[in-house]
Amino acid sequence: MTRDHWRPAAILAAAAYILCAFALSCLFIASTSAADEEAHVLILNGLGSDLPVYQAVDGAMRASLDKETSRRVVFYSESLDSQRFSMQALEPEFLQMFSKKYNALRIDVVVILSQNALDFFKRYGSQLWPGARPVYIGTPADQGALPNNAAAVKSYWYVGEPIDLARRLQPNARRIVVISGAADEDILGEQAARRLLSTKVGSAEVEYLSGVPQPELIARLATEPPDTIVLYLAQFRDRNGRPYTPREVLRAISEKSSAPIYSGGSVETYMGYGMVAGVTEMSEDLGRRVGEQVRAALARGPSDPGGAYIAAPHRCIADARLLKRWSLDERRLPSGCDIRFVDRTFWRAYLWQILVTLAIIAIQAALIAALLVQRHRRRVAEAESLTRFAEMAHMNRRVSIGEISASIAHELNQPLGAIYNNAGAAELLIKADPPRLESITEILADIKRDDQRASDIIARIRKLLRKTEFEVSNTDLNEAIEDAVKMLSAEASSKEVSVKTELESGLAKVKADRVQLQQVILNLALNAIDAMRAQPATTNALMIRSRSLSKTEAEVSVADSGRGIPSESLASVFEPFVTTKPGGLGLGLAISRTIIKAHGGDIRAENSAAGGAVFRFTLPFATVSQS
């Protein structure tokens, strides 16, 4: 192969190699840039990482740093566990392990928990984590011994404040017992207590129980006088080297102690495990302050020499259950003390909700009472209205009877006249010789029939005139119409009006008050007779019809051959005091409408195309099946 043949291939291979190298360099730069955007924070705990106080502070710190938006914070955690194991024996191994573990990893900030961790960092921090900024939590034995560039959040051994608090609750106490352990952290706490109590106890006797094993400690406290003040600092390890969790020690001794126990440390997590009261930092506040210092350390450039202490706020806390157990008056606590585990009664726990609920119930009760009063008044008004209506209806019936009095007299005159004539004939037959008894028997039967007819007429009139209550019953509509026609037949004859009926045979009974139904028919018929007064006698005709309008209703129509209703009065013809008759009161039609409405029916008026007016009203059938 000649040089001209392989030269293009070599050029292509070189170009591909350059492109791959460029891509790899871009990936390396990108990964390096991403790594630079991360912040690495190491939490170095000199004691156990499982201690509740450190877990609470750690959680609050991480929650605070979660708000860091400029770059992602990656956490690492190491525990020296010095309260259970000897640091002197394990320190070389820790050093070797941490050197291998963090050799290629940059640590930006080291959060130091406890004095042992601080001592370890001061000896090896620059070797293991070069350039890392330390943030310390606690109070070092020598406050000027912080590493360069360090920030510290003070966590005090509160002793003086809890003693003052205990003396407020137990003003007659003459003895103070201070409990601590034998670990390094325990010794620091006891030293702080001895310095502070030397100026606060006055004449009270003070005894220090340092590093006493738990069984012996429980037995000692069980024999203490009830007015003793027991100040518990912490016990990480007893004098025999046995490790403890301070909170569990507090729980155990509080169950057998014959005197109340106060917290002399800075541990909020003692609350609920036997501590009556104490002055302490809140874990959430402490962790938030640590997070602020870590964020500030990540943001700062070149470090400043020396360190700065930042104090976390502290407050009084008390256990309401133990205050009650030891008969301690919570009113002696300082103002603003946080009293927890308060056994609130239902009323105290939900006072505002209960007050709002009671207010709502009271308002509703008032509204219901007002509605009941209004309902009672309405019923009274309705009863009075019905009474007045019944009186008006009764008066209307009496007026109607007065208008057809001539008709009634004519109708009564027929059976009475027949009785008189039959009685005269019977008298003649009796005087005959011999008496004609068979004919007399027939005459007596006629007299009885005429007497019953007159009695029926009087009974119908008495029913109309009687003042009765509204009573609905199953009523034969056609029979009621026929009775009404009989009562006004003489009146119609005197006015030269022919009365005709077209009643549907077999019509079902309706639900109605018979007397009031006849009153409506008489009102409509009398109005129709009056409307035809000025008409020629040959054209005066009154037609009353009944029919089944639907499966549920029957209809009655009263039609006359008069001039009809003026168009301007048609819409208001049923209103009270509206009349087209000279001297009329205008109440007959209004009463008729009220009666029909009370029966569940309807009434209307219209002009007939053939002339005259037609009034129609409907009534419900007694049962649907009958229709």
PyMOL commands that set and color helices and strands:
alter all, ss='L'
color gray80, all
select helices_A, chain A and resi 3-37+52-65+87-101+115-128+160-169+184-197+214-222+246-256+268-270+283-299+320-325+330-332+346-349+351-403+405-431+437-465+477-494+514-531+537-539+567-570+588-598
alter helices_A, ss='H'
color red, helices_A
select strands_A, chain A and resi 39-45+73-79+109-113+133-137+151-154+175-180+205-210+229-234+261-263+277-281+308-311+314-319+338-340+473-475+498-503+510-512+541-548+553-560+603-607+613-620
alter strands_A, ss='S'
color yellow, strands_A
deselect
rebuild
show_as cartoon
